[in-house]
Amino acid sequence: MSLPLEMGPGLGAVLLLVARVTLLLGGALALAWVLRDAEPAARHRLWTGALLLALVLPALPRLLPELTLPGVTLRTLALGDATEGPGLPPEPSHPSYASGERPDGAAFPTLAEGAPGGWQPQGRDPAPAPTHGAPAGPNRTLTLVLALWGAGTAVSLAGLGLGLGRGSRLVARAAPFPSGPRVPSPGHLARRAGISRRNPVRVRVSPEVAVPLAGGLVRPCVLLPPVALTWPRERLEAVLLHEFVHLAHHDPARLLLSRLVVALYWFHPLAWAAHARAAEAREVACDARVVALLGSPSSYARHLLAVSENQVAPRALLPSPAGFTGLHPSNLERRVMAILDPVPPTSGRSSRSFIGLAGGLGWGLAVAACAPALVQEAPAPPNA
């Protein structure tokens, strides 16, 4: 199969990258559907691996041995120098002309020196230098494509940076979490969630948030709305345990990874779909872990619905700061259904999850390594 494209090798490389991203994320979506009955943590790991491969995909082919797809050829235009095109005949050389005499011994007319291209007869305009090579259209198109791509990525990264700054300011302005007999111990719950004593979590109360948030790449922190101080002890314990599990799973870093992939491939619908599916898998995996720790799915589902009611506040309409996980009403119904009606464990479930994840990794590496045979063709000569 041959793919003739009227473009230079630069545009061909851009097209190949987009095709690789499409195959990678499309394969991840298909594999997530296959693993729909697997452990929630398996889908969580699947999306983390797929997003990580998508982020390093522009550089990954350089680190892997190239595998040429048999029977698939990508034909592009060979862009040469604008003044030296491929296949141009050499300029004729006339040794006898250098002496200033014609072959018959007669003298040439007087010549003027210094004109472009060498010696030219006096009284005549210099002949324009011929232009050969590939047209400038592919170069201009490549420049435009890269400029638009880079501008969109720059805007996305700027928004991400502003979101990270907003999260830091929220933590700095928040008040410490009060202690008391009716308040569960954050340190004890953090250890139950799997967080080490050497990495203590700050718990703070902020009037600027409407739902609990967990974030912090270096110094983890949990932000609670003021209404959390009025919740029953059981609800507050479930909420804190949920946020601590997010931190134990390193979900703020995984969320940042997802945002970087969206910033890099902002134009690709599958990047946004992967971002949404990864967010859902992150919350479902966290819910499954909390239910395993608490042992009461129905009570946890009631607490989750009660916390979501606080989102009627106007500030809840603002997006969560970058790097902070929060409650999203768009996937709340699916989360409650997964809590109340979980997939029962079956024999070989872990093995199928492992095989699926290994297959996904192999697919991602194959997509990065495989490429069509690139054939550069000389452009058609300009019409006389």
C-alpha positions in Angstrom: 0.0 0.0 0.0 1.4 3.3 -1.1 0.5 6.7 0.5 1.4 9.5 -2.0 1.3 12.8 -0.3 2.2 16.2 -1.7 4.2 17.3 1.3 7.7 17.4 2.5 9.3 15.0 5.0 8.6 17.4 7.9 4.8 17.3 7.4 5.1 13.5 6.9 6.7 13.3 10.4 3.9 15.3 11.9 1.3 13.2 10.2 3.0 10.0 11.4 3.0 11.3 15.0 -0.7 12.1 14.9 -1.4 8.6 13.5 0.7 7.1 16.3 -1.2 9.0 18.9 -4.5 7.9 17.3 -3.5 4.3 17.3 -2.2 4.4 20.9 -5.2 6.1 22.5 -7.6 4.2 20.4 -6.1 1.0 21.5 -6.2 2.1 25.1 -9.9 2.8 24.8 -10.5 -0.6 23.3 -8.5 -2.3 26.0 -10.3 -0.4 28.7 -13.5 -1.8 27.4 -12.1 -5.3 27.4 -11.0 -4.8 31.0 -14.4 -3.3 32.1 -14.9 -6.3 34.4 -11.3 -6.3 35.7 -10.1 -4.8 39.0 -10.6 -1.0 39.0 -6.9 -0.6 39.8 -6.1 -2.4 36.6 -7.9 0.2 34.5 -6.3 3.0 36.6 -2.8 1.6 35.7 -3.8 1.1 32.1 -4.7 4.8 31.6 -1.6 5.9 33.5 0.6 3.9 31.2 -1.2 5.0 28.0 -1.0 8.7 28.9 2.7 8.4 29.8 3.4 6.7 26.5 1.4 9.5 24.7 3.5 12.2 26.5 6.9 10.7 25.5 5.7 9.5 22.1 7.4 12.3 20.1 10.8 11.2 21.4 10.2 7.5 22.0 10.7 6.3 18.4 14.3 7.5 18.6 15.0 5.2 21.6 13.5 2.1 19.9 14.6 0.0 17.0 12.6 1.0 13.9 10.2 -1.6 12.5 9.2 -0.9 8.9 5.7 -2.0 8.1 5.7 -4.4 5.2 3.9 -3.2 2.2 3.2 0.3 3.5 5.1 3.2 1.8 4.8 6.9 2.5 5.9 8.9 -0.5 6.8 12.6 0.2 8.5 15.3 -1.8 12.3 15.8 -1.4 12.8 19.4 -0.5 16.1 20.6 -1.9 17.8 23.9 -2.0 15.9 26.6 -3.8 18.8 27.2 -6.2 20.1 23.7 -6.6 17.5 21.2 -7.4 18.0 17.6 -7.8 18.9 16.4 -11.3 20.0 19.8 -12.6 22.5 19.5 -15.4 25.9 21.0 -14.7 26.7 24.3 -16.3 28.6 24.0 -19.5 32.3 24.6 -19.3 34.1 26.2 -22.2 37.8 26.5 -21.5 38.4 28.5 -24.7 36.0 31.2 -23.5 38.1 31.9 -20.4 40.9 33.4 -22.6 38.5 36.0 -23.9 38.6 34.6 -27.5 36.1 32.8 -29.5 36.9 29.5 -31.0 37.5 31.1 -34.4 40.1 33.5 -32.9 37.9 36.6 -33.0 37.6 38.8 -29.9 34.4 38.9 -27.8 32.7 42.2 -27.2 33.8 44.1 -24.2 32.6 42.4 -20.9 31.7 44.0 -17.6 32.7 42.4 -14.4 30.9 42.3 -11.1 27.4 41.3 -12.4 25.7 38.5 -10.5 26.4 35.1 -11.9 29.8 35.9 -13.4 30.6 37.8 -16.6 27.8 39.5 -18.5 28.0 41.6 -21.8 27.8 45.3 -21.3 24.6 47.1 -22.1 22.4 44.1 -21.3 20.5 43.3 -18.1 21.8 40.4 -16.2 19.9 37.2 -16.9 17.9 36.1 -13.8 19.3 33.2 -12.0 17.3 30.1 -12.6 15.4 28.6 -9.6 14.9 25.0 -9.2 14.0 22.5 -6.5 10.8 21.8 -4.6 8.2 24.4 -4.3 8.0 26.5 -1.1 4.5 25.4 -0.4 5.3 22.4 1.8 7.7 24.5 3.9 5.1 27.2 4.5 2.5 24.6 5.4 4.8 22.9 7.8 5.6 26.3 9.5 1.9 27.1 9.8 1.0 23.7 11.2 3.8 23.8 13.8 2.9 27.4 14.7 -0.7 26.5 15.3 0.2 23.4 17.3 2.7 25.3 19.4 0.4 28.2 20.1 -2.4 25.8 21.3 0.1 24.0 23.5 1.5 27.2 24.9 -2.0 28.5 25.8 -2.8 25.1 27.5 0.4 25.1 29.5 -0.2 28.7 30.6 -3.6 27.7 31.9 -2.0 24.8 33.7 0.6 27.0 35.3 -2.1 29.4 36.5 -4.0 26.5 38.0 -1.0 25.3 39.9 -0.4 28.8 41.2 -4.1 29.0 42.3 -3.7 25.7 44.2 -0.6 27.0 46.0 -2.4 30.2 47.0 -5.4 28.2 48.3 -3.2 26.1 50.5 -1.4 29.2 51.8 -4.6 30.9 52.8 -6.3 27.9 54.3 -6.6 27.4 58.1 -5.3 24.4 59.9 -7.7 21.5 60.5 -8.9 21.6 64.2 -8.4 18.7 66.5 -10.9 17.4 69.0 -12.6 14.3 70.4 -15.2 14.2 67.7 -12.7 14.7 64.9 -10.9 11.6 63.5 -7.1 11.6 63.6 -5.8 12.5 60.2 -2.5 10.8 60.9 -4.2 7.5 61.7 -6.4 7.6 58.6 -3.4 8.5 56.4 -1.5 5.4 57.6 -4.6 3.2 57.0 -4.7 4.6 53.4 -1.0 3.6 52.9 0.8 6.9 53.4 4.1 6.7 55.3 4.8 8.6 58.5 7.8 10.1 56.7 5.5 11.9 54.3 2.9 13.7 56.5 -0.2 15.2 54.9 -1.4 18.6 55.8 -5.2 18.9 56.3 -6.6 22.4 56.1 -10.0 24.2 55.9 -10.6 26.8 53.2 -13.8 28.8 52.6 -12.7 29.1 48.9 -13.5 25.4 48.2 -16.9 23.7 48.1 -15.8 20.1 48.0 -12.9 18.2 49.4 -9.7 18.4 47.4 -6.4 16.5 47.5 -3.2 17.6 45.9 0.4 18.6 46.3 3.2 17.0 44.3 5.9 17.6 46.9 4.0 18.4 50.1 0.6 16.7 50.0 -2.3 18.5 51.3 -6.1 18.0 51.8 -8.4 21.0 51.6 -11.9 20.7 53.2 -14.8 23.2 53.0 -15.9 24.8 56.2 -19.1 22.7 56.2 -17.0 19.6 56.7 -16.6 20.6 60.4 -20.4 20.1 60.8 -20.4 16.6 59.3 -20.9 13.5 61.4 -17.7 11.7 62.4 -18.4 8.8 60.1 -18.8 11.0 57.0 -15.7 13.1 57.8 -13.7 9.9 58.3 -14.9 8.5 54.9 -14.1 11.8 53.2 -10.6 12.0 54.7 -9.9 8.4 53.9 -11.0 9.0 50.3 -8.6 11.9 49.9 -5.8 10.1 51.6 -6.2 7.2 49.2 -5.9 9.6 46.3 -2.6 10.8 47.7 -1.4 7.2 48.4 -2.2 6.4 44.7 -0.2 9.5 43.6 -3.3 10.7 41.8 -2.3 14.4 41.8 0.8 13.4 39.7 -1.4 11.2 37.5 -3.8 14.1 37.0 -1.0 16.4 36.1 0.2 13.8 33.5 -3.3 13.8 32.0 -3.4 17.5 31.8 0.1 17.6 30.1 -1.1 15.1 27.4 -4.2 17.3 26.8 -2.0 20.3 26.5 0.3 18.6 24.0 -2.5 17.1 21.8 -5.2 19.7 22.5 -6.6 19.3 18.9 -7.1 15.5 19.2 -10.5 14.2 20.4 -9.0 11.0 21.7 -6.7 12.9 24.0 -9.8 14.5 25.7 -11.6 11.2 25.7 -8.6 9.6 27.4 -8.4 12.4 29.9 -12.1 11.8 30.9 -11.7 8.1 31.1 -8.6 8.4 33.2 -10.4 10.7 35.6 -13.3 8.2 35.9 -10.9 5.2 36.4 -9.0 7.2 39.1 -12.2 7.9 41.1 -13.5 4.3 40.8 -10.2 2.8 41.9 -10.2 5.2 44.9 -13.8 4.3 45.8 -13.0 0.6 45.6 -10.1 1.0 48.0 -12.1 3.1 50.5 -14.9 0.5 50.5 -12.4 -2.2 51.2 -11.1 -0.2 54.1 -14.5 0.8 55.5 -16.4 -2.4 54.7 -19.8 -0.7 54.1 -20.6 0.2 50.5 -24.1 1.6 51.2 -22.9 3.9 53.9 -20.0 5.2 51.8 -22.4 5.8 48.8 -24.7 7.9 51.1 -21.7 10.0 52.3 -20.7 10.5 48.7 -24.1 11.8 47.7 -24.3 14.0 50.8 -21.0 15.6 50.0 -22.0 16.2 46.4 -25.0 18.3 47.6 -22.6 21.0 48.7 -21.8 21.6 45.0 -24.8 24.0 44.7 -22.5 26.7 46.0 -21.4 29.2 43.3 -17.7 28.6 44.0 -18.3 24.9 43.2 -18.8 25.8 39.6 -15.1 26.8 39.4 -12.8 24.1 38.2 -10.6 22.4 40.7 -7.0 23.8 40.9 -4.5 22.1 38.7 -3.0 19.1 40.5 -5.9 18.7 42.9 -8.4 15.9 42.6 -12.1 16.8 43.4 -15.6 15.6 43.1 -17.1 15.8 39.5 -20.9 15.4 39.2 -20.5 14.1 35.6 -19.3 10.7 36.7 -21.1 10.6 40.1 -23.9 8.3 39.0 -21.5 5.7 37.6 -19.4 5.8 40.7 -22.4 5.2 42.9 -23.4 2.3 40.7 -19.9 0.8 40.9 -20.0 1.1 44.7 -23.4 -0.5 45.2 -23.1 -3.1 42.4 -19.5 -4.0 42.1 -18.3 -6.7 39.7 -17.9 -9.9 41.7 -14.4 -11.3 41.8 -13.8 -14.3 39.6 -11.1 -16.8 39.3 -8.3 -15.7 37.1 -9.3 -12.0 37.3 -5.9 -10.8 38.3 -4.3 -12.9 35.6 -6.5 -11.4 32.9 -5.7 -7.9 34.2 -2.0 -8.6 34.1 -2.2 -10.0 30.6 -4.3 -7.0 29.5 -1.8 -4.5 30.9 1.1 -6.4 29.4 -0.7 -6.4 26.0 -1.4 -2.7 26.3 2.3 -2.0 27.0 3.3 -4.1 24.0 0.8 -2.3 21.8 2.1 1.1 22.8 5.7 0.2 22.1 4.8 -1.4 18.8 3.0 1.8 17.8 6.0 3.9 18.7 8.5 1.6 16.8 6.5 0.8 13.6 6.7 3.2 10.7 6.0 3.0 7.0 8.8 3.0 4.5 9.6 6.6 3.7 10.4 7.3 0.1 11.3 10.8 -1.0 10.5 11.7 -4.6 11.9 14.6 -6.6 9.4 17.3 -7.3 8.2 17.8 -10.9 10.2 20.4 -12.8 8.6 23.8 -13.2 6.9 24.4 -16.5 8.8 26.4 -19.0 
